Amino acid sequence: MQNNTNGVSSAANPLRSLSPKTITAIVLMALMGMLWLRVLTGGQTGPSAAQAAEEALAAAASKPIDTAVHVKPVDLPVMEGRHDVLASDFFSSSNWPDFRAADKTHETPDENSEQQRRQKAFVDELTRTLNLDAILHTDNNPAPRACIQGHVLSQGQTLIVKKDNETYELTVSEIGENRVVLTWDQWSVVLKMAESEHVD
């Protein structure tokens, strides 16, 4: 019998020699293993897990699917100071130079604008020195031609005028019986032939 008790005591000896920290670590590892097993199996194991999956599929199949989405617009309240107008709106075409240039081609010059009055005065001064010498009609060319400052020009051609070391191009836009319309930028100027004096 002594041998028997000695065998039991020798088997229990290694458990008695473990420190309390080691026992706590083993218990915590076992607890963590059980928790991970629950997480990975969804809290159910065996036949109950399969039955829960089948019930979830049946519930999803029996539930009616509403495919129509109903969107209802709601007007937001306008509050003072929150919905101010931007001074420079990036998305407005009036702030883009390409669109501004296209809009200006359709505008008629405003005589009341100071800048446009200056431009008109400049064009008048530029053409004041020009003389319409003659309107030429020939049998070979039915289109009339104008003789301005010694240059013979037909409709659509340009006359180069120099003023204060600057060069300006005036386009002959119209030739009449005794007058020629010259165009520069958006301005038009009419040159008339000097009245011939009859001397008796």
C-alpha positions as CSV (number, residue, x, y, z in Angstrom):
1,M,0.0,0.0,0.0
2,Q,2.8,2.3,0.6
3,N,3.8,1.9,-3.0
4,N,0.3,2.8,-4.0
5,T,0.3,6.0,-2.0
6,N,3.7,6.9,-3.1
7,G,2.6,6.6,-6.7
8,V,-0.4,9.0,-6.1
9,S,1.8,11.5,-4.3
10,S,4.4,11.5,-7.1
11,A,1.7,12.1,-9.7
12,A,0.2,15.0,-7.8
13,N,3.6,16.5,-7.2
14,P,4.0,18.3,-10.5
15,L,0.6,20.0,-10.0
16,R,1.6,21.2,-6.6
17,S,4.8,22.6,-7.9
18,L,3.0,24.9,-10.4
19,S,2.9,28.6,-9.4
20,P,-0.4,30.4,-9.1
21,K,0.5,32.6,-12.1
22,T,1.0,29.6,-14.3
23,I,-2.4,28.2,-13.2
24,T,-4.1,31.5,-13.9
25,A,-2.5,31.7,-17.4
26,I,-3.7,28.2,-18.2
27,V,-7.2,29.0,-17.1
28,L,-7.3,32.2,-19.1
29,M,-6.0,30.4,-22.3
30,A,-8.7,27.8,-22.0
31,L,-11.3,30.5,-21.5
32,M,-10.0,32.4,-24.5
33,G,-10.1,29.2,-26.6
34,M,-13.7,28.6,-25.7
35,L,-14.7,32.2,-26.6
36,W,-12.9,32.0,-30.0
37,L,-14.8,28.8,-30.6
38,R,-18.1,30.5,-29.9
39,V,-17.2,33.4,-32.2
40,L,-16.1,31.3,-35.1
41,T,-19.2,29.0,-34.9
42,G,-21.6,31.9,-34.3
43,G,-22.6,30.8,-30.8
44,Q,-24.1,27.6,-32.1
45,T,-22.6,24.3,-32.9
46,G,-23.7,21.1,-34.6
47,P,-27.3,20.6,-35.7
48,S,-28.5,23.8,-34.1
49,A,-26.2,25.9,-36.3
50,A,-27.5,24.3,-39.4
51,Q,-31.1,24.7,-38.3
52,A,-30.5,28.4,-37.6
53,A,-29.0,28.9,-41.1
54,E,-32.0,27.2,-42.7
55,E,-34.4,29.4,-40.7
56,A,-32.6,32.5,-41.8
57,L,-32.8,31.5,-45.4
58,A,-36.5,30.8,-45.1
59,A,-37.2,34.1,-43.4
60,A,-35.3,36.0,-46.1
61,A,-37.2,34.2,-48.9
62,S,-40.6,34.8,-47.3
63,K,-40.0,38.5,-46.7
64,P,-41.3,40.7,-49.5
65,I,-38.7,42.7,-51.4
66,D,-39.6,46.3,-51.9
67,T,-37.6,47.4,-55.0
68,A,-39.3,50.7,-55.6
69,V,-37.3,53.6,-54.0
70,H,-39.5,56.6,-53.1
71,V,-37.6,59.9,-53.1
72,K,-39.4,63.0,-52.0
73,P,-37.6,66.3,-52.4
74,V,-37.7,68.7,-49.5
75,D,-37.2,72.4,-49.8
76,L,-34.5,73.6,-47.4
77,P,-35.2,76.7,-45.4
78,V,-33.4,79.8,-46.4
79,M,-31.7,81.4,-43.5
80,E,-30.3,84.9,-43.4
81,G,-26.5,84.8,-43.7
82,R,-26.2,81.2,-44.8
83,H,-27.4,81.4,-48.4
84,D,-25.6,84.5,-49.6
85,V,-24.7,84.8,-53.3
86,L,-21.1,84.3,-54.1
87,A,-19.3,87.3,-55.6
88,S,-17.3,85.1,-58.0
89,D,-19.3,82.0,-59.0
90,F,-16.9,79.5,-60.7
91,F,-19.8,77.8,-62.4
92,S,-21.3,80.9,-64.0
93,S,-20.4,81.4,-67.7
94,S,-20.2,85.2,-67.3
95,N,-17.0,84.7,-65.2
96,W,-15.2,82.7,-68.0
97,P,-13.3,84.9,-70.5
98,D,-14.2,82.7,-73.5
99,F,-17.9,83.1,-72.8
100,R,-17.5,86.8,-72.2
101,A,-15.8,87.3,-75.6
102,A,-18.7,85.4,-77.3
103,D,-21.2,87.6,-75.5
104,K,-19.5,90.8,-76.5
105,T,-19.7,90.0,-80.2
106,H,-23.5,90.0,-79.9
107,E,-23.6,93.3,-78.0
108,T,-24.1,96.6,-79.7
109,P,-21.8,99.4,-78.5
110,D,-23.3,101.6,-75.8
111,E,-22.7,105.3,-76.6
112,N,-23.2,106.2,-73.0
113,S,-20.1,104.3,-71.8
114,E,-17.1,106.4,-71.2
115,Q,-14.7,103.9,-72.6
116,Q,-16.8,103.4,-75.7
117,R,-17.0,107.2,-76.2
118,R,-13.2,107.4,-76.1
119,Q,-12.9,104.6,-78.6
120,K,-15.4,106.3,-80.9
121,A,-13.5,109.6,-80.6
122,F,-10.3,107.7,-81.4
123,V,-11.7,106.1,-84.5
124,D,-13.1,109.5,-85.7
125,E,-9.7,111.1,-85.2
126,L,-8.0,108.2,-87.0
127,T,-10.2,108.5,-90.1
128,R,-10.3,112.3,-90.0
129,T,-7.1,112.5,-92.1
130,L,-8.3,110.0,-94.7
131,N,-9.8,111.2,-98.0
132,L,-12.0,109.3,-100.3
133,D,-10.6,110.2,-103.7
134,A,-12.9,108.3,-106.0
135,I,-15.3,105.4,-106.5
136,L,-14.2,103.3,-109.5
137,H,-16.6,101.4,-111.7
138,T,-15.2,99.4,-114.6
139,D,-16.8,97.2,-117.2
140,N,-14.5,94.3,-116.5
141,N,-15.3,94.3,-112.7
142,P,-18.9,95.1,-111.8
143,A,-18.0,95.5,-108.1
144,P,-17.1,99.1,-107.3
145,R,-13.7,99.9,-105.8
146,A,-12.7,102.8,-103.7
147,C,-9.6,105.0,-103.9
148,I,-8.6,106.1,-100.4
149,Q,-5.4,108.1,-99.9
150,G,-4.1,106.7,-103.2
151,H,-4.9,103.1,-102.4
152,V,-7.4,101.3,-104.6
153,L,-9.5,98.9,-102.4
154,S,-12.4,96.6,-103.0
155,Q,-15.0,95.5,-100.4
156,G,-13.5,93.3,-97.7
157,Q,-9.9,94.5,-98.1
158,T,-8.0,96.3,-95.4
159,L,-6.5,99.8,-95.3
160,I,-3.4,100.2,-93.1
161,V,-3.3,103.5,-91.2
162,K,-0.3,104.7,-89.1
163,K,-0.8,107.0,-86.2
164,D,1.7,107.8,-83.4
165,N,4.0,105.0,-84.5
166,E,1.1,102.5,-84.2
167,T,-0.4,100.6,-87.2
168,Y,-4.2,100.1,-87.4
169,E,-6.1,98.0,-90.0
170,L,-9.4,99.4,-91.2
171,T,-11.7,97.1,-93.2
172,V,-13.7,98.3,-96.2
173,S,-17.1,96.9,-95.3
174,E,-19.3,98.8,-97.8
175,I,-18.8,100.8,-100.9
176,G,-21.6,103.1,-102.0
177,E,-22.1,105.7,-104.8
178,N,-20.2,108.5,-103.1
179,R,-19.3,107.0,-99.7
180,V,-17.3,104.1,-98.1
181,V,-17.9,102.5,-94.7
182,L,-14.7,101.6,-92.9
183,T,-14.8,99.3,-89.9
184,W,-12.3,99.0,-87.0
185,D,-13.0,96.6,-84.1
186,Q,-16.7,97.2,-83.5
187,W,-16.9,100.7,-84.8
188,S,-17.8,101.9,-88.3
189,V,-17.0,105.2,-89.9
190,V,-18.4,106.6,-93.1
191,L,-16.0,108.4,-95.5
192,K,-17.8,110.6,-98.0
193,M,-16.3,112.0,-101.3
194,A,-15.7,115.7,-101.3
195,E,-18.3,117.6,-103.3
196,S,-16.8,118.7,-106.6
197,E,-17.0,122.4,-107.2
198,H,-18.1,123.6,-110.6
199,V,-16.1,126.6,-111.8
200,D,-17.6,128.6,-114.6
